[in-house]
Amino acid sequence: MRINSICVLGGGTAGFSISSLLSRYKELSGLDFDIKLVYSEKIKTIGVGESSILNINDLFNYLGIDEKQWMRKCDATYKVSLKFTDFNEGSHFYYPLGKNSFDKRDNALRINDWFIAKEFNPDLYIPENVATYISSHNILAQKNKLIDRCRFNSYIYKETGEYEVLQQYNLKNSTAYHFDSSKLGDVLKEYSIERGVEIINDKFIDAKMNDDGSIKELVCEGGNYDADLFVDCSGFESLLLGKIMKEDFISYSDTLINDKALVAKVPYTDKDKQLKNYTDSIALKNGWCWEIPLWNHMSVGYVHTNKFASEKEIEKEFFDRYGDVEYKTVHYKTGRYKRGWVKNVVGIGLAYGFIEPLESTGLATTFVNCFKLLEIISKRDLNYTQIDRDIFSYSVGNNGIDYWRSVVMMHYFLSIRNDSNYWKYVTEDANYDKDINSEFSYKSFIHKCSVTRDLSNESGPIYIITGMGYSPFSRAHLLSDASKIPIQLKDGKGFEEFLVSLGKFVDKLPSTFEFLRNNIYD
């Protein structure tokens, strides 16, 4: 199939991301193909404060957009880490962005040392410190400070003794962003228009089909729009992939039970302290709240279900935390379509699938789908066959969103909270064994962590494992073998001195608010 024209249905971050990427590819390649985007200004996007992870930089790097060009327009701030509070009640842990401080060859030994040391020095080797143990630059999140670039000394113990590794830290390579998603959509819309994308304000009604079951043209209130390839960015309605192509939907709701959020804007009362460089996720009795610090206000949302509590009870929890704020309710469904590319329809963003807001996976999977589509259509200069459809569907599904689903579920099945019916369900009753992707299944993860103790290839999940206190080692055997444990691991003096010296250095740096004011919002 040769693509001479592409039509994107839907605006928002997903629609304007793919239109801007396609327009940039057209500019770079010199290929002649038409790009149009159809969306209705009457249909409002969800438009909450968004939190991203590192792959948002792939978008800006490909488009050639400098952060100062867009951050000020989008109320944006830097994000160096994720914080999870009370998922194991009474503690918190971090999940820093960017590379960790050490070479891959040392990972297994270093992580194993942590699990051993915490049994003998539990007041020092606590969940709050584990991310800084693994990645020293997480001290920036702990202290809420920012720096453009520097070297961090990193602590590690090996049997031969203690030594330091220099970590080259670069903010640009180790940060994501918080931003107003509606405003970012406007930036990408403008970028698309400047590069020749036809933007059409019209409301979708139906589609006319070809004899082979592919879409011939979109039928809208103001006219019909034909194309060779249609990209569905119509949100949860999935107007093309779901409703027209009738692709099967695979629900995640049996284990990821949250399906709505109360969303509000909260003004700062002490901006220098409240404007953080991380997204905080705080577990409550019937779900969890996000706190996303934008430049002018904080975006908050209570992600929950009504399976175990009424909306009045949810509202009370929300008001108890944030005051009597004005809010809106956002409904969503968890899951994905069986295939992401059917005939001449490709699903991107919510139109393809969604896990839940935890771990900022919504935008992450959107950008994965965008770049996988760009990769496939550029392999053979806008020609594709069934093998390309199959590769796309596998890459964004089994090897994409399903993996992120398993990461998100870890925050629930590794918790030991039991203070409400909600937490009793997600820790005791949810059937995680029904995970659709056996490669990243619940049982294979437990086997890998607890039986083989193979943590050498883990990256993000290791922060969750350690932060939730789930050790691959038997505490009973560690204590019985105490005489064999090196004293350096048991007394923790080296690690304690490292934290103190690291803290003294970072204390001299500007706060996140000061850094943004001086470098972006001056």
Summary of the structure (lengths in Angstrom):
residues: 522
radius of gyration: 23.9
end to end distance: 50.5
largest distance: 79.6
contacts: 1771
relative contact order: 0.17
helix: 44%
strand: 24%
